[in-house]
Amino acid sequence: MNKPKFQKRSLFMLAYIVFALLPIYWMINMSFKTNNEILAGFSLFPEHFTWDNY
């Protein structure tokens, strides 16, 4: 009987971690894009990887 409760807790923690780390991923992802690429549209990975922002 404890197993479903454990699965619910694990699923909740996984969802929490994903939503907590999403802004950090987004910030790092945007730092490797050019300004035009950031403003042009949505992509999960940089098409033109650049170190210019550093």
Residue pairs with C-beta under 8 A, 6 or more apart in sequence:
29 44
29 45
29 46
30 38
31 53
31 54
32 46
32 49
32 50
32 51
32 53
33 46
33 47
33 48
33 50
34 48
34 50
34 52
37 43
37 46
37 47
37 48
